Amino acid sequence: MGNRKAGRSKFTEYMIWAVLLLVIAVLTANIWVMQARAQSKAYDITGKELNDIQNYKKGWYKSWGGEFEESGGSLSSIVWYRVAQPSYYIVANDSRIQIAISEYDKDGKWIKYSDKYQNGSKFTRQTNTEYVHLTLSSSVWGTDIQSLFQNGLQIEFSTEQREAYQVPTIAIKDADFGRADNWKAGGYVYQTGECIIDRTKIAYQAYCIPDAGTYQVWLPGGYLKMNILELDSQNKVIAGSDLHSGQKWKKNAGTAKIALTVYTNDKRQGSYSIEEYKSLIQNYPSFGLQPYQSYQVKGRMDALTAEAFMQKMNVGWSLGNSLDSKCDKNNRGADRNLKQELNWGNPYVTKDLIDYVAQCGFNTIRIPVTWYYNTGVDEKGRLYIGQEWLARVQEVVDYALANQMYVILNSHHDQPILYAGVSETEMQQVLANSQSLWQQIATYFKDYDEHLIFEGFNEIDNVEKSWNYSALAADQMNRMNQIFVTTVRQTGGNNASRILMVPTLLDGTSADILQAFVLPQDTISNRLIVQVHFYTKKYNQDIESDFAQLEAFSDRIGAPVVIGEFGTTSSYPAAGIRARQASNYVARAAEHGMKCIWWDNNSDYGVINRRNFAESDTAMLQALMDGARGVAYQSVNAVVLNQQSQYENKMPNLSSGVLENAYWGTITATIPWQQTSVSQCMLSLTATGEASDIWLQRILFYNASGQYLSGKELQKKDIIVEVPQGTAQIKISLNSPGRNISWGDYGTYLTTGQLAISVSGTDASQLQAVSVLVK
């Protein structure tokens, strides 16, 4: 037992000595470290080195002992800062910055830790303090202190009493928003109204004192927004607004000054650099917040007939998918959806955009508007439009009129209250809705001159048989048109002689729809224009038959026709000739007395980039203007199949390629095919009169040996088809989906010109420019 006790005692003694040696080693190391620090490079705390990012690293100095520890949430000095004066006044140009100060004596021995210093604080050192280390952090979680230095963070320890860093205040009339140097990296925060450094935004360098007037935001492109904070006389934030370019702003009661921050809304790239922001400012003199100047309505109405307007119009552009966007149908209400124009991804409509449209050469603009989502119903069941929504529509109209453009203003996606093909009881409500809607719109704009044209309705659907003709729906469409014309005329003023546009059912062009249309009665002659929509891929002389049919319709009803929507998408299958298709369309329509309006949704039909004008499709824009000057195109290799001898009374089998006995009144033509560098062909069918229900059924391809290569079902009237390599022969079949046509009837249709197929290649070298006479 005694030996065991002695052993334990010895062990304990050894452990005590080991601990003592370890403590001595640590103390020696600390003294060595402190001496090494004291001998390292030191800068006066009032010098420029205080703001050199190279003098900092991630980490903090402990509140007890002053030892450094690496950490991601703060930034600490790696050099000594010498403090010779008893006290210093701290100035920082970012209110989030918080400073912890660790004090050391001349030998580098830690003395004291203190924190929570910020802009405006006073620091008084201990009497034996010679050096300090700084730890910088932010009062806002997640702030990258390093990036603040990179974007202009300035910290100052002043030996003289100084006021805390303050943003200067100036009158808004003295502000120069168009000077890039007056904007800095940063933004004003809603919680305090103070400016903080932020490399993703820019802030105006001064608070601005606004007057009682109305201002308008001016920012280039569609990716920027402006935040306006309103502060009272006690510097308390009382309101905040995030506005797009073009939006108006007026101060609230109690607002003493405002703070402006501009930031990007570009979800594709995230944000702009400060250099990019400043470049935008330099190239956009009206940048910022400018006094709002409303358009002065001319008032005097010059006589302008429908025919005279058709002579003046060159080609139109439609502001699609903006003011006509839809909203949640369960959130309808007067002025409840004032941001409606943003719902389909397009930017706020600005004067810059409409100015650019005019600069591109368009002298007519169609402004589609969906009114329904900003309407209410009064106690008598009558529809009423929100006044703010009317005012917003007026702004956009004014942008166009300021450019001396003709404006076509309509009711667009108002299907919840405007439709056809219903019972008489329902139709009475539709007519009442039509009357209420147009009575308010017409009254609001009745002092506008002849440059403003009203378009009653857009693509009114047939509820009875959706997107198809019926006699009931066509008749109800005629009644809606009559209500529209009568209502507008009764509002008086300039509306008594204003040009009005009325649509066919669905804005359609089929023979049954055109035949059923009745021009409304009017109190003044030659002031009505009929609008239709006609989309096609045809790019050459094949389109002549379509326009001839519309011209005959125009002659029959005694009124001009405007094609209110046309266009092709960016995925047009014959991409190399898309621009020529547009030019040909406009020119040949004008040859038949019709003018056209391109449907632009800033997406697949877009030719003007509403966010960046420089990225607009200039080739398409030029083509539309060329068409207005009469530049058309014709295919020099087109094959026309308009004789019965070119057909067989047989139907091709898609599985085998073999022609079989005719089934369901099918005929087939065979033509040779010469391969070119572009492996596509265009099939255009002319089917009018009694033959209007016939379509292209199938197309089949064969090589030079007659071997079947492939085929496809068509069921269209015009289509661009890919032609397989090695094709030397093509077979095309026709039939009607609704009736069994006899061989004899086909002969009659072909002989009388009611039926024909045109086949052409899409090789641009086979398209020859021709000049047509624009009526």
C-alpha positions in Angstrom: 0.0 0.0 0.0 2.8 2.4 0.9 4.6 1.9 -2.4 1.3 2.6 -4.2 0.8 5.9 -2.4 4.4 6.9 -3.1 3.9 6.1 -6.8 0.7 8.3 -6.9 2.5 11.1 -5.2 5.3 11.1 -7.7 2.9 11.0 -10.6 1.0 14.0 -9.2 4.2 15.9 -8.8 5.2 15.2 -12.4 1.8 16.4 -13.6 2.0 19.7 -11.6 5.4 20.4 -13.2 4.1 19.6 -16.6 1.2 22.1 -16.2 3.6 24.8 -14.9 5.9 24.3 -17.8 3.0 24.6 -20.3 1.8 27.8 -18.7 5.3 29.3 -18.8 5.5 28.3 -22.5 2.1 29.9 -23.3 3.0 33.1 -21.4 6.4 33.3 -23.2 4.7 32.8 -26.6 2.2 35.5 -25.8 4.9 37.9 -24.8 6.8 37.1 -27.9 3.7 37.6 -30.1 3.0 40.9 -28.3 6.5 42.1 -28.8 6.4 41.0 -32.4 3.2 43.0 -32.9 4.7 46.0 -31.2 7.7 45.9 -33.5 5.5 45.4 -36.7 4.5 48.3 -39.0 2.1 50.8 -37.4 0.1 53.6 -39.0 -1.4 56.7 -37.5 -5.1 56.1 -37.1 -5.8 59.4 -38.9 -4.0 58.4 -42.0 -5.3 57.0 -45.3 -4.2 53.5 -44.4 -7.3 53.2 -42.3 -9.4 52.7 -45.5 -7.0 50.4 -47.3 -8.6 47.0 -47.7 -5.2 45.4 -47.8 -4.8 46.2 -44.1 -7.8 44.0 -43.1 -8.7 40.3 -43.0 -11.7 38.3 -42.0 -11.8 37.8 -38.2 -12.2 39.5 -34.9 -10.2 40.5 -31.8 -11.5 38.8 -28.6 -13.1 40.9 -26.0 -10.9 39.4 -23.3 -7.1 39.1 -24.0 -7.2 40.8 -27.4 -6.2 37.7 -29.3 -7.2 37.5 -33.0 -9.5 34.7 -34.2 -10.6 34.1 -37.8 -14.3 34.5 -38.5 -16.4 35.1 -41.5 -18.8 37.7 -40.0 -16.4 40.6 -39.5 -13.3 42.3 -40.8 -10.3 43.2 -38.6 -7.1 45.2 -39.0 -3.9 43.2 -39.5 -1.7 46.3 -38.8 -1.4 48.4 -35.8 -3.0 51.8 -35.7 -1.2 54.4 -33.5 -3.4 56.6 -31.2 -1.5 59.6 -29.9 -4.4 61.9 -29.0 -6.6 61.4 -25.9 -9.9 61.3 -27.9 -11.1 60.8 -31.5 -14.4 61.5 -33.3 -15.5 58.7 -35.6 -17.1 59.4 -39.0 -18.3 56.6 -41.3 -20.3 57.0 -44.5 -22.4 53.9 -43.9 -24.8 53.8 -41.0 -24.5 50.0 -40.7 -20.8 50.0 -39.7 -20.1 49.1 -36.1 -16.5 49.3 -34.8 -15.0 47.3 -31.9 -11.7 48.7 -30.6 -9.0 46.6 -28.8 -6.4 48.8 -27.0 -2.7 47.8 -26.4 0.2 49.4 -24.6 3.6 50.2 -26.1 4.7 46.6 -25.7 1.7 45.2 -27.3 0.0 44.1 -24.1 -3.7 44.1 -24.3 -5.5 46.7 -22.1 -9.2 47.0 -23.0 -11.9 46.1 -25.4 -14.9 48.4 -26.2 -17.4 48.1 -29.0 -20.6 49.6 -30.7 -18.8 52.6 -32.0 -20.4 54.0 -35.2 -20.8 57.1 -37.3 -20.8 60.1 -34.8 -19.3 58.2 -31.8 -16.4 59.5 -29.7 -13.5 57.2 -28.7 -11.4 58.1 -25.6 -8.3 55.9 -25.2 -6.8 54.6 -21.9 -3.9 56.7 -20.6 -1.4 54.0 -21.4 -2.8 52.9 -24.7 -0.4 53.2 -27.6 -1.9 51.0 -30.3 -5.3 49.8 -31.3 -6.8 47.0 -33.5 -10.2 47.5 -35.2 -12.9 45.0 -35.8 -15.6 46.1 -38.3 -19.0 44.5 -38.5 -22.5 45.5 -39.7 -25.7 46.0 -37.8 -27.4 44.3 -40.8 -26.8 40.5 -41.0 -25.1 39.3 -44.1 -23.4 42.5 -45.1 -20.1 41.9 -46.9 -17.8 44.5 -45.3 -15.1 43.8 -47.9 -17.4 44.8 -50.7 -18.3 48.0 -48.8 -14.6 49.0 -48.9 -14.5 48.2 -52.6 -17.5 50.4 -53.2 -16.5 53.5 -51.3 -16.7 52.9 -47.6 -14.8 55.6 -45.7 -14.0 55.6 -42.0 -12.3 58.5 -40.3 -10.9 59.0 -36.8 -10.7 62.8 -36.4 -8.9 64.6 -33.7 -11.3 67.5 -34.0 -14.9 67.3 -33.1 -16.9 66.7 -36.3 -20.5 66.1 -37.0 -21.5 62.6 -38.0 -21.5 62.0 -41.8 -24.7 63.4 -43.2 -26.2 63.4 -46.6 -26.6 67.0 -47.8 -30.1 68.4 -48.6 -30.9 70.5 -51.7 -34.0 71.8 -53.5 -35.1 69.4 -56.2 -34.9 72.2 -58.8 -31.2 72.4 -58.1 -30.6 68.7 -58.5 -28.6 67.5 -61.5 -29.8 64.0 -62.0 -28.3 63.7 -65.4 -24.7 64.0 -64.1 -23.2 60.6 -63.3 -20.9 61.9 -60.6 -23.9 62.9 -58.6 -24.8 59.3 -58.1 -22.8 56.9 -55.8 -22.9 53.2 -55.0 -25.5 52.7 -52.4 -29.1 53.0 -51.5 -31.4 54.6 -48.9 -33.0 52.2 -46.5 -36.6 52.3 -45.5 -36.1 51.7 -41.8 -34.0 54.9 -41.2 -33.8 56.8 -44.5 -30.0 56.6 -44.2 -27.8 55.9 -47.1 -25.8 52.6 -47.1 -23.2 51.4 -49.5 -24.5 48.8 -52.0 -22.7 47.9 -55.1 -26.0 46.7 -56.8 -27.6 50.1 -56.6 -26.9 53.8 -57.0 -28.2 56.6 -54.7 -28.4 60.3 -55.4 -25.8 62.1 -53.3 -28.3 64.5 -51.7 -31.7 64.5 -50.2 -34.1 66.6 -52.4 -36.8 69.0 -51.2 -39.7 68.6 -53.7 -42.4 71.1 -54.4 -46.1 70.4 -54.6 -46.0 69.5 -58.3 -46.2 66.1 -60.1 -43.0 64.4 -61.2 -42.2 61.6 -63.6 -39.6 58.9 -63.4 -37.2 58.8 -66.4 -34.9 55.8 -66.7 -33.4 54.2 -69.8 -34.6 50.8 -71.0 -36.9 48.5 -69.1 -34.6 47.1 -66.5 -34.4 49.9 -64.0 -36.6 51.1 -61.2 -36.5 54.0 -58.8 -37.2 53.9 -55.1 -38.4 57.2 -53.6 -38.3 57.5 -49.8 -40.2 60.4 -48.3 -38.9 61.8 -45.0 -40.6 64.3 -42.7 -38.9 67.2 -40.9 -37.6 64.9 -38.2 -35.9 62.7 -40.8 -38.4 59.9 -40.3 -39.5 57.8 -43.3 -43.2 58.2 -43.9 -43.6 56.7 -47.3 -41.8 54.7 -50.0 -42.5 54.0 -53.7 -40.8 51.7 -56.2 -41.5 53.1 -59.7 -40.9 52.2 -63.3 -39.7 54.7 -65.9 -42.7 56.7 -67.0 -44.6 56.5 -63.7 -45.7 59.6 -62.0 -45.0 60.6 -58.4 -46.3 63.4 -56.1 -45.3 63.9 -52.5 -47.5 63.1 -49.5 -48.6 65.6 -46.9 -45.8 66.0 -44.4 -43.0 65.1 -46.7 -40.0 67.4 -46.2 -37.5 65.7 -48.4 -37.0 62.6 -50.5 -34.2 60.1 -51.1 -33.7 58.5 -54.5 -32.2 55.1 -55.2 -32.0 53.4 -58.6 -31.7 49.7 -59.0 -32.0 47.1 -61.7 -35.0 44.9 -62.3 -33.1 42.7 -64.7 -33.7 39.1 -63.7 -31.5 37.8 -66.4 -28.2 39.4 -65.3 -28.9 40.2 -61.6 -27.6 43.7 -61.4 -25.5 46.3 -63.2 -22.0 47.4 -62.1 -21.6 51.0 -60.9 -19.7 51.7 -64.1 -22.6 50.4 -66.1 -25.1 52.6 -64.1 -23.0 55.7 -64.7 -22.6 54.9 -68.4 -26.4 54.7 -68.7 -26.7 58.1 -67.0 -24.2 59.7 -69.3 -26.1 58.5 -72.3 -29.6 59.5 -71.0 -29.7 63.2 -70.3 -33.2 63.1 -68.8 -32.2 60.5 -66.2 -33.9 60.8 -62.8 -37.0 62.5 -61.6 -38.3 65.3 -63.8 -41.4 67.6 -63.6 -44.3 66.0 -65.3 -45.5 67.7 -68.5 -48.9 66.6 -69.8 -49.8 66.5 -73.4 -51.9 69.5 -74.5 -55.0 68.3 -76.4 -55.4 70.1 -79.7 -59.2 70.1 -79.4 -59.9 71.3 -83.0 -61.1 68.4 -85.1 -60.0 68.5 -88.8 -62.2 66.6 -91.2 -60.7 63.2 -91.9 -62.6 60.6 -93.8 -62.0 56.9 -93.6 -60.7 56.9 -97.1 -58.4 59.9 -96.4 -57.0 58.1 -93.4 -56.2 55.0 -95.4 -54.2 57.2 -97.8 -52.2 58.7 -94.9 -51.5 55.5 -93.0 -48.3 53.7 -94.0 -48.0 50.7 -91.6 -49.1 50.3 -88.0 -47.5 48.8 -84.9 -49.5 47.2 -82.1 -48.6 47.6 -78.4 -49.5 44.0 -77.6 -49.4 42.3 -74.2 -49.1 45.5 -72.2 -52.3 47.4 -71.3 -54.3 44.5 -72.6 -52.8 42.0 -70.2 -55.1 39.9 -68.0 -55.4 39.8 -64.2 -57.0 37.5 -61.6 -60.6 37.5 -62.6 -61.5 37.2 -58.9 -59.8 40.5 -58.1 -61.7 42.7 -60.4 -62.5 46.3 -59.3 -62.3 49.9 -60.3 -58.6 50.9 -60.2 -57.8 47.6 -58.5 -55.3 46.5 -61.1 -53.3 49.5 -62.0 -50.1 47.4 -62.5 -52.0 45.3 -65.0 -49.6 46.2 -67.9 -46.8 44.3 -66.1 -48.6 41.0 -65.7 -47.3 39.4 -68.9 -43.7 40.3 -68.5 -43.5 43.6 -70.4 -42.1 46.8 -68.9 -44.1 49.8 -68.0 -45.0 51.7 -71.2 -42.9 54.8 -71.5 -42.7 57.9 -73.7 -39.3 56.6 -74.8 -40.8 53.5 -76.2 -43.5 55.3 -78.2 -41.0 57.9 -79.4 -38.8 55.0 -80.7 -41.8 53.4 -82.5 -42.4 56.7 -84.3 -38.7 57.0 -85.1 -38.8 53.6 -86.7 -41.2 55.1 -89.2 -44.6 53.9 -88.0 -47.3 56.6 -88.3 -50.0 54.5 -86.7 -50.1 52.7 -83.4 -52.8 50.3 -82.1 -53.2 50.4 -78.3 -55.0 47.3 -77.1 -56.6 47.9 -73.7 -58.3 45.4 -71.4 -60.8 47.4 -69.3 -62.6 44.7 -67.4 -60.2 44.2 -64.5 -60.3 47.9 -63.6 -64.1 48.2 -63.7 -66.8 47.9 -61.1 -70.5 47.7 -61.1 -72.6 50.3 -59.4 -75.8 49.8 -57.3 -77.9 49.9 -60.5 -75.8 47.2 -62.1 -74.1 49.5 -64.5 -70.4 49.1 -65.5 -68.0 51.8 -64.6 -64.3 52.3 -65.3 -61.8 53.4 -62.6 -60.6 57.0 -63.2 -57.0 56.2 -62.5 -57.0 53.5 -65.2 -58.5 55.8 -67.7 -55.8 58.4 -66.8 -53.1 55.7 -67.3 -54.5 54.8 -70.7 -54.6 58.5 -71.6 -50.9 58.9 -70.8 -50.0 56.2 -73.3 -52.4 57.7 -75.9 -50.8 61.1 -75.3 -47.3 59.7 -75.9 -48.3 58.7 -79.4 -50.2 61.9 -80.2 -47.2 63.9 -79.2 -45.5 62.2 -82.1 -48.3 63.1 -84.5 -49.2 59.4 -84.8 -52.6 58.0 -85.5 -53.9 56.1 -82.4 -56.3 53.2 -82.6 -57.7 52.6 -79.1 -59.8 49.5 -78.4 -61.4 47.1 -76.0 -59.3 44.0 -76.2 -59.5 41.0 -73.8 -62.8 41.9 -72.2 -64.3 38.5 -72.9 -65.8 38.2 -69.4 -68.4 40.8 -70.3 -68.3 41.0 -74.2 -69.1 37.9 -76.3 -71.6 36.6 -78.8 -73.5 33.4 -79.6 -75.7 33.5 -76.5 -79.4 33.8 -75.6 -81.2 37.1 -76.0 -81.3 37.6 -72.3 -77.5 37.3 -72.1 -77.1 39.5 -75.2 -79.1 42.3 -73.6 -76.5 42.4 -70.8 -73.6 42.3 -73.3 -75.1 45.2 -75.2 -75.6 47.1 -71.9 -71.9 46.4 -71.1 -70.8 47.6 -74.5 -72.8 50.8 -74.1 -71.5 51.5 -70.6 -67.9 50.9 -71.6 -67.9 53.0 -74.7 -70.0 55.8 -73.3 -67.3 56.3 -70.6 -64.3 55.9 -72.9 -65.7 58.1 -75.6 -66.7 60.8 -73.2 -63.3 60.8 -71.6 -61.6 61.3 -74.9 -64.2 63.4 -76.8 -62.0 66.5 -77.0 -59.2 64.6 -78.8 -58.7 65.4 -82.5 -58.9 63.2 -85.6 -55.6 61.4 -84.8 -57.5 59.3 -82.2 -59.6 56.4 -83.6 -61.8 54.0 -81.6 -61.9 50.3 -82.3 -65.0 48.8 -80.8 -64.1 45.2 -80.1 -61.3 42.7 -80.5 -61.9 39.1 -81.7 -65.4 38.7 -80.1 -65.8 34.9 -79.6 -68.8 32.8 -80.4 -69.8 31.1 -77.1 -72.2 28.9 -79.0 -69.3 27.4 -80.9 -66.0 28.7 -79.7 -63.8 30.3 -82.3 -66.2 29.2 -85.1 -68.9 30.8 -87.2 -72.6 30.6 -86.4 -75.4 32.8 -87.8 -76.5 33.7 -84.3 -73.1 34.9 -83.3 -72.6 36.8 -86.5 -75.9 38.6 -86.1 -75.1 39.5 -82.5 -71.7 40.8 -83.5 -73.5 43.2 -86.0 -75.7 44.4 -83.1 -72.7 45.0 -80.9 -71.1 47.1 -83.6 -74.2 49.1 -84.0 -74.4 49.8 -80.3 -70.8 50.9 -80.3 -71.2 53.4 -83.2 -74.5 54.8 -81.8 -73.1 55.2 -78.3 -69.9 57.0 -79.4 -71.8 59.4 -81.7 -74.2 60.3 -78.9 -71.4 61.5 -76.6 -71.0 64.5 -79.0 -68.0 66.7 -79.2 -65.3 65.5 -81.7 -66.8 62.0 -81.4 -69.6 63.1 -83.8 -67.2 62.8 -86.7 -64.4 60.6 -85.3 -63.3 57.6 -87.4 -64.5 54.3 -85.9 -63.4 50.8 -86.5 -65.7 47.8 -86.3 -64.7 44.1 -86.5 -66.1 41.1 -88.1 -67.0 38.1 -85.8 -63.7 36.8 -84.4 -62.0 39.5 -86.6 -62.2 36.6 -89.1 -61.9 36.5 -92.9 -63.6 33.2 -93.8 -66.3 33.5 -96.4 -69.2 32.8 -94.1 -68.1 35.5 -91.6 -67.5 38.1 -94.3 -70.9 37.3 -95.9 -72.7 37.7 -92.6 -71.2 41.1 -91.8 -73.4 44.2 -91.9 -71.9 47.7 -91.7 -73.5 49.7 -88.9 -75.7 52.7 -89.7 -74.0 56.0 -89.0 -74.9 59.6 -88.6 -72.0 60.7 -90.8 -70.7 59.2 -94.0 -67.3 57.8 -94.7 -66.2 57.5 -91.1 -66.3 53.7 -90.6 -63.5 51.2 -91.2 -63.8 47.4 -90.9 -61.1 45.6 -89.1 -60.0 41.9 -89.6 -57.0 39.9 -88.5 -55.1 37.7 -91.0 -52.0 35.7 -90.1 -50.3 33.7 -92.8 -46.9 32.3 -93.7 -47.3 33.2 -97.4 -44.4 35.2 -98.7 -45.0 35.7 -102.4 -47.7 36.2 -105.0 -49.7 33.4 -103.5 -51.2 35.9 -101.0 -52.9 37.8 -103.9 -56.1 35.7 -103.8 -56.6 36.3 -100.1 -56.3 40.1 -100.5 -58.5 40.0 -103.6 -61.2 38.4 -101.5 -60.9 41.1 -98.8 -60.9 43.8 -101.4 -64.1 42.4 -102.9 -65.6 42.4 -99.4 -64.6 46.0 -98.9 -66.2 47.0 -102.2 -69.4 45.1 -101.3 -69.9 46.8 -97.9 -68.7 50.2 -99.1 -66.0 50.7 -96.4 -62.2 50.4 -96.2 -60.6 47.4 -94.5 -57.7 47.5 -92.1 -55.8 44.3 -91.2 -55.5 45.1 -87.5 -53.3 42.1 -86.7 -50.8 40.2 -88.8 -47.3 38.9 -88.3 -45.0 35.9 -88.1 -43.1 34.6 -85.1 -39.3 34.5 -84.6 -39.6 30.7 -85.2 -40.9 31.3 -88.8 -39.8 28.1 -90.5 -38.2 29.9 -93.5 -36.1 32.2 -91.3 -34.0 33.5 -94.2 -37.0 35.1 -95.9 -39.1 36.2 -92.9 -38.3 39.9 -93.5 -39.3 39.5 -97.2 -42.5 37.9 -96.1 -43.4 41.0 -94.0 -42.5 43.4 -96.8 -44.5 41.4 -99.4 -47.5 41.2 -97.1 -47.7 45.0 -96.4 -47.1 45.9 -100.1 -49.6 43.5 -101.6 -52.3 44.4 -99.0 -51.8 48.1 -99.9 -52.1 47.2 -103.6 -55.6 46.0 -102.8 -56.4 49.1 -100.8 -55.8 47.7 -97.3 -53.3 48.8 -94.6 -51.8 46.6 -91.9 -50.8 46.6 -88.3 -48.0 44.4 -87.0 -48.9 42.5 -83.8 -45.9 43.0 -81.5 -46.0 41.2 -78.1 -42.3 41.8 -77.3 -41.9 38.1 -77.4 -42.2 35.7 -80.3 -43.9 38.3 -82.5 -41.6 41.1 -81.2 -39.7 43.3 -83.6 -39.1 46.2 -81.1 -37.3 45.3 -77.9 -39.1 47.3 -75.3 -36.3 47.0 -72.7 -33.3 47.7 -75.0 -34.1 49.4 -78.3 -30.6 48.6 -79.6 -31.6 44.9 -79.6 -34.7 45.5 -81.9 -35.0 43.5 -85.1 -33.9 46.2 -87.5 -34.2 43.9 -90.5 -37.9 43.3 -89.8 -38.5 47.0 -89.1 -36.9 48.0 -92.4 -38.9 45.3 -94.2 -42.2 46.7 -92.9 -41.2 50.2 -94.1 -40.2 48.7 -97.5 -43.6 47.1 -97.8 -45.2 50.4 -97.1 -43.3 51.8 -100.1 -44.6 48.9 -102.3 -41.7 46.4 -102.2 -43.2 43.0 -102.8 -41.7 39.6 -103.8 -42.5 36.9 -106.2 -41.2 33.3 -106.6 -39.7 32.6 -109.9 -39.9 28.9 -109.5 -43.6 28.6 -108.4 -45.6 25.7 -109.8 -49.4 26.4 -110.0 -51.8 23.4 -110.0 -55.1 24.9 -111.3 -56.1 22.4 -114.0 -57.9 19.1 -113.6 -55.4 17.4 -115.9 -52.7 17.9 -113.2 -54.7 15.8 -110.7 -55.7 12.2 -110.3 -58.9 11.1 -108.6 -56.9 9.1 -106.0 -55.7 9.4 -102.4 -52.1 8.7 -101.3 -51.5 6.1 -98.6 -49.1 7.6 -95.9 -47.8 4.2 -94.9 -46.9 2.9 -98.4 -46.8 6.0 -100.5 -49.1 4.2 -103.0 -52.0 6.1 -104.7 -55.2 4.3 -104.0 -58.8 4.7 -105.2 -60.2 8.0 -104.1 -61.9 8.0 -100.7 -64.0 10.8 -99.3 -63.6 12.9 -102.4 -59.8 13.2 -102.5 -57.6 14.3 -105.5 -53.8 14.2 -105.8 -51.3 16.1 -107.9 -47.8 15.1 -108.7 -44.9 17.5 -109.4 -41.2 17.2 -110.0 -38.9 18.7 -107.3 -35.4 20.1 -107.9 -33.3 20.2 -104.7 -31.8 23.5 -103.7 -29.6 24.7 -100.8 -32.8 25.2 -98.8 -34.7 22.0 -98.2 -38.2 23.5 -97.7 -41.2 24.2 -99.9 -44.3 26.4 -99.4 -47.8 25.1 -100.2 -50.4 27.7 -100.7 -54.0 26.8 -101.3 -56.5 29.1 -103.0 -60.0 27.9 -102.0 -62.8 30.4 -102.4 -66.5 30.4 -103.1 -68.0 26.9 -103.1 -64.5 25.5 -102.7 -63.7 27.4 -99.4 -64.0 24.3 -97.3 -61.2 22.4 -99.1 -57.8 22.0 -97.5 -54.4 20.5 -98.1 -54.7 16.9 -96.9 -51.3 15.2 -97.3 -47.9 15.6 -98.8 -45.6 12.7 -99.8 -41.9 12.7 -101.1 -40.2 10.3 -103.5 -36.7 9.9 -104.9 -35.6 9.8 -108.5 -36.4 6.1 -108.7 -39.9 6.6 -107.5 -39.1 5.1 -104.1 -41.3 6.5 -101.3 -39.3 8.5 -98.7 -41.8 9.9 -96.3 -45.1 11.8 -95.9 -47.2 13.8 -93.5 -50.7 14.8 -92.8 -51.3 18.6 -93.4 -55.0 19.7 -92.9 -54.1 23.3 -93.5 -54.4 25.9 -96.3 -50.9 27.1 -96.3 -47.8 25.6 -94.8 -44.0 25.5 -95.1 -42.8 21.9 -95.2 -39.3 20.4 -94.8 -38.3 18.4 -97.9 -36.2 15.3 -97.3 -32.8 15.0 -99.0 -33.0 13.1 -102.2 -36.5 14.2 -103.0 -37.2 14.3 -106.8 -41.0 14.1 -106.8 -43.8 15.4 -104.5 -47.4 14.3 -104.3 -50.1 16.6 -102.8 -53.7 15.6 -102.0 -56.8 17.7 -101.4 -60.2 17.1 -99.8 -62.8 18.6 -97.6 -63.2 17.6 -93.9 -66.9 18.1 -94.1 -68.2 16.7 -97.4 -67.5 14.1 -100.1 -66.6 16.2 -103.2 -67.1 14.6 -106.6 -64.5 14.6 -109.4 -66.8 16.7 -111.5 -67.1 19.4 -108.8 -63.4 19.5 -108.5 -63.2 20.2 -112.2 -65.6 23.1 -111.9 -63.7 24.6 -109.0 -60.4 24.4 -110.9 -61.9 25.7 -114.1 -63.6 28.7 -112.5 -60.5 29.7 -110.5 -62.0 28.9 -107.1 -59.3 26.2 -106.4 -55.6 26.1 -107.0 -52.3 25.0 -105.3 -49.1 27.0 -105.6 -45.8 25.2 -104.7 -42.6 27.1 -104.3 -39.2 26.7 -102.7 -38.1 29.0 -99.9 -34.6 29.7 -101.2 -34.1 33.5 -101.1 -32.4 33.4 -104.4 -35.7 32.3 -106.0 -37.5 35.4 -104.6 -37.5 38.4 -106.9 -38.3 41.9 -105.6 -41.1 43.6 -107.5 -42.7 47.0 -107.0 -46.5 47.2 -106.7 -48.8 50.1 -106.8 -49.8 51.1 -103.3 -53.4 52.5 -103.3 
